Amino acid sequence: MPTNISRRDVLKNFALGVSAGSVLRVIPMEAAELAHRMVSEERAQSPAGTYTPKFFTPHSYETLRTLCQTIIPADAETGGAIEAGAPEFIDLLTSENEEYQLTLGGGIAWLDSRCSDRYGKVYLDCSPADQKTELDLIAFRANARKDPTLAPGVKFFAQLRDFTADGFFTSEIGIKYLQYIGNTYLDEFPGCPPLPES
């Protein structure tokens, strides 16, 4: 890569190219690795080892983290979206793309507004049962056909799921979870094993 092009320029360019769908379907693995590397370098340079959101407000970022962890929670085998750095990955991409800012930033604002109207408190302050009720409504496109007021939430949550999966499966944790070992070279192809006689 020419030295006169900054990593930020590269990030901006590949972020702008993914508006048609999921990052991983459009952005090469090398570009996703760059985003994860930028986050890791920032953490390494921070005295507290933390990442500072580039787009989301502290409240919105905490909501984003909670939603990402709900989408891919940690389990006994591996860490979840938080441990994989998916929220940081999403924030970094969103900071460089106005469309993502509208969909994701606007989606969190929409979710908080809806929860305030229904429960008198923002999403993070709602009970787990009320949070689940709201996410169940926006998790399915069919619900927006029945109730068009859910359409912004459905669009937001669909994009957030894609970004969370992309951030997770392009991270070191996600790659280990997939047990991906890379392309390997074979000296020869022995063919298919013989079928057992029936």
C-alpha positions in Angstrom: 0.0 0.0 0.0 1.5 3.4 -0.9 2.6 5.3 2.2 0.8 8.5 1.2 -2.5 6.8 1.7 -3.5 6.6 5.4 -5.2 3.6 7.0 -8.1 5.9 7.7 -8.4 6.6 3.9 -8.4 2.8 3.3 -11.0 2.3 6.1 -13.2 5.1 4.6 -13.0 3.6 1.1 -13.9 0.1 2.1 -16.6 1.2 4.4 -18.2 3.1 1.6 -18.2 0.1 -0.6 -20.3 -2.2 1.7 -23.7 -0.4 1.6 -25.3 -3.2 -0.4 -25.0 -5.8 2.4 -23.0 -7.5 5.0 -19.4 -6.3 5.4 -17.9 -9.8 5.1 -19.7 -10.5 1.8 -18.2 -7.4 0.2 -15.1 -6.5 2.1 -12.1 -8.8 1.7 -10.8 -10.5 4.8 -7.7 -8.2 4.7 -9.8 -5.1 5.0 -11.7 -6.6 8.0 -8.3 -7.5 9.5 -7.2 -3.9 9.1 -10.2 -2.7 11.1 -9.5 -5.2 13.9 -5.8 -4.2 13.9 -6.7 -0.5 14.2 -8.8 -1.3 17.2 -6.1 -3.4 18.8 -3.5 -0.8 18.2 -5.7 1.9 19.8 -6.2 -0.4 22.9 -2.5 -1.0 23.1 -1.7 2.7 23.1 -4.4 3.6 25.7 -3.1 3.6 29.3 -6.3 1.8 30.4 -6.2 -0.6 27.4 -9.6 0.7 26.2 -11.2 1.8 22.9 -12.8 5.2 22.6 -15.9 5.2 20.3 -15.5 7.3 17.2 -19.2 7.7 16.4 -21.5 6.5 19.1 -22.2 8.5 22.3 -21.3 6.7 25.5 -25.0 5.7 26.1 -25.4 4.6 22.5 -22.2 2.6 22.6 -23.2 0.8 25.7 -26.5 0.0 24.0 -24.6 -1.3 21.0 -22.4 -3.5 23.2 -25.5 -4.9 24.9 -27.2 -5.7 21.6 -24.1 -7.2 20.1 -23.7 -9.5 23.2 -27.4 -10.5 22.8 -26.8 -11.4 19.2 -23.7 -13.5 19.8 -23.3 -14.2 23.5 -20.3 -15.9 25.1 -20.6 -19.6 25.8 -18.5 -22.3 27.4 -16.4 -22.8 24.3 -15.6 -19.2 23.2 -16.1 -15.6 23.9 -19.0 -13.7 22.3 -19.3 -10.5 20.3 -17.9 -8.3 23.1 -14.7 -10.4 23.5 -14.3 -10.5 19.7 -14.4 -6.7 19.5 -17.5 -6.6 17.3 -18.8 -3.3 18.9 -15.5 -1.6 18.2 -15.4 -3.0 14.7 -19.0 -1.6 14.1 -18.2 1.8 15.6 -15.1 2.2 13.5 -16.9 1.4 10.3 -19.9 3.5 11.2 -17.7 6.5 12.0 -16.7 6.5 8.3 -20.0 5.9 6.6 -23.0 8.3 6.8 -25.5 5.6 5.7 -24.4 3.4 8.6 -24.7 6.4 11.0 -28.3 6.9 9.9 -29.2 3.2 10.1 -27.3 2.2 13.3 -27.2 5.5 15.2 -30.7 6.2 14.2 -31.8 2.7 15.0 -30.5 2.9 18.6 -32.3 6.3 19.0 -35.5 4.6 17.5 -35.2 1.7 20.0 -34.8 4.0 23.0 -37.7 6.2 21.8 -39.9 3.2 21.4 -39.0 1.8 24.8 -39.6 5.2 26.4 -43.0 5.4 24.9 -44.0 1.8 25.9 -42.2 1.4 29.2 -41.2 4.9 30.3 -37.4 4.1 30.1 -34.7 3.6 27.5 -33.8 0.2 26.3 -30.9 -0.4 28.7 -33.1 0.4 31.7 -35.9 -1.9 30.6 -36.3 -5.3 32.2 -34.8 -8.3 30.4 -38.3 -9.5 29.6 -39.2 -6.1 28.0 -35.9 -6.0 26.1 -36.7 -9.4 24.7 -40.2 -8.4 23.7 -38.9 -5.5 21.7 -36.1 -7.5 20.0 -38.5 -10.3 19.1 -40.6 -7.7 17.3 -37.8 -6.2 15.3 -36.0 -9.5 14.6 -38.5 -10.5 11.8 -39.3 -8.7 8.6 -42.8 -10.1 8.7 -43.6 -8.0 11.8 -42.9 -4.8 9.8 -45.4 -5.9 7.2 -48.1 -6.3 9.9 -47.0 -3.1 11.7 -45.2 -0.6 9.5 -44.1 1.5 12.5 -41.6 -1.3 13.2 -39.9 -0.9 9.8 -37.1 1.3 11.0 -36.4 -1.0 13.9 -36.4 -4.1 11.6 -34.0 -2.5 9.2 -31.7 -1.4 12.0 -31.7 -4.8 13.7 -31.1 -6.7 10.4 -28.0 -4.5 9.7 -26.8 -4.8 13.2 -27.0 -8.6 13.1 -24.9 -8.6 9.8 -22.3 -6.3 11.3 -22.1 -8.2 14.6 -21.6 -11.5 12.7 -19.0 -9.9 10.4 -17.2 -8.4 13.3 -17.2 -11.7 15.2 -16.3 -14.0 12.4 -13.4 -11.8 11.1 -11.9 -11.6 14.6 -9.3 -13.9 16.1 -11.9 -15.4 18.3 -14.3 -16.0 15.5 -11.7 -17.5 13.2 -10.7 -19.9 16.0 -14.4 -20.7 16.6 -14.7 -21.7 12.9 -11.6 -23.8 13.2 -10.3 -22.2 10.0 -6.7 -23.2 9.3 -6.3 -21.5 5.9 -5.8 -22.9 2.5 -3.4 -25.9 2.5 -1.4 -27.2 -0.4 -1.7 -30.9 -1.3 1.2 -32.7 -3.0 -1.3 -35.1 -4.6 -5.0 -35.8 -4.5 -5.7 -39.4 -3.4 -9.3 -39.3 -4.6 -12.4 -40.3 -2.7 -12.2 -43.1 -0.2 -13.8 -46.4 -1.3 -17.4 -46.9 -0.5 -18.1 -49.7 2.0 -19.8 -52.7 0.4 -23.4 -53.1 1.5 
